């Protein structure tokens, strides 16, 4: 770390206006916003690469009333998303923070889209999950990052980017939700899909040959790359391998932090504020055991990087901050499966795409369905936890037939023409010539599994699910196969052999976090703001109160409250109309 000044007998010191601890979406949002408003900003990252869990995510964010939707003719009053959240969140609805989020979110999107290197695409067809609630939307409340070629970044900045998550890639290549994914899913049934997939794979292979890694970035990697480029363009200093070890305080005020670097400790003094954005505590075993339900915290499988051990929360608690675990859930649940990878590492795969496709069901050990499989990932895990008898391991099985396995992604197993035998050989995927044979291989009740599938098939042929009503909401239908009818989310399982994957409760990260106010300031036990200390992202108690009303409710609030915190530190009360050129 450079740009330090020395004092006789004292640790090296670096001065700035705003110190950001952590480099995910929330941290980089704060850094870019503050720098654009004229502040001298330093970002420190514990890992050797930046991006946190955001870099392994889909990159989509829930930001109602954003300007891209308005440009497409979709306008709605703030009361519509607020009504939706009031109904979904219930007693966990925090009016002050929800209002702050809903007011600032469209301005945040407009700011980044028009004044930085971050560009968005409109999620016009992404529906809210709970369609039956008043105020729910059938699309237009999400934005995602526009793809970017990493060669647009400096070489030094490229080295600091977290690579694409292998488990959710194809040969290390990311596939973007939306038309890109649909083309891949129909590569064997559509000429347009085949040509698109061939073009994408060919360019990725060329990148591997010439650059030893893919350069076409989509989803979370694209979001982080664009944010990092925006920060670099504005002169933000980004240091990796630099964990913060303690806050610098004077009385009740926070004035920066001490950071450990390969060259030794550096005291970074921040005149205007310190932002905690270290990614919550998904890898803090002790907190998981205390807060997670039914033993899910003991062997919890999270999709967040290993460095997310609750550093920001501990730092704030030492300064008087308070952990708020009062929400409906301590974590942003996601169903996952574990796979032994060729390099010996155990991979964690998030089941997001496969569950809504026609020809698949989920069962517990007793062979019974327990959930609408096409609902949100949070809903799936919540139902799995609720259905687990006391004292038993929380586990379920995804089951499909041969037709499904060859047509759609099934966990990490890819559809035809990609071979499935590697996943059968390493035990990731189980196979049985009959449902009974499959049940014995998985430890599922074979008699009940047969009954469940026969009952499911009887209704699925007509496109109906009288038990869980799968495929009746816009969210369900959009996660199915638009080319399949009469219900894009339902088809019978009747073509053996049959396959199964074991599913465990995992998470994208934690919902429980530091108690903050509408400006993202950390509050003490008396409800008072700790001067100059902010928390965003998963370090902040989630504004959704531990609920999951729509896709993108992690990154959307993270980006928005990072924007809010930086503007508060910069003492900017009016949303800017300044152009980038000025």
Buried (B, 14 or more C-beta within 10 A) or exposed (E): BEEBEEEEEEEBBBBBBBBBBBBBBBBBBBBBBBBBBEBBBBBBBBBEBBBBBBBBBBBBBBBBBBBBBBEEEBEBEBEBBBBBBBBBBEEBBBEEBBBBBBBBBBBBBBBBBEBBBBBBBBBBBBBBBBBEBEBBBBBBBBBBBBBBBBEBBEEEBBEBBBBBBBBBBBEBBBBBBBEBBBBBBBBBEBEEBBEBBEEBBEBBEEBBEEEEBBBBBBBBBBBBBBBBBBBBEBEBBBBBBBBBEBBBBEEBEBBBBBBBBEEEEBBBBBBBBBBBBBBBBBBBEEBBEEBBBBBBBEEBBBBBBEBBBBBBBBBBBEBBBBBBBEBBBBBBBBBBBBBEEEEEEEBBBBBBBBBBBBBBBBBBBEBBBBBBBBBBBBBBBBBBBEBBEEEEEBBBBBBBBBBBBBBBBBBBBBBEEEEBEBBBEEEBBBBBEEBBBBBBBBEBBBEBBBBBBEEBBEBBEEBBBEBBEBBBBBBBBBBBBEEBEEBBBBBBBBBBBBBBBBBBBBBBBBBBBBBBBBBBBBBBEEEEBBBBBBBBBBBBBBBBBBBBBBBBBBBBBBBBBBBBBBBBBBEBEEEBEEEEEE
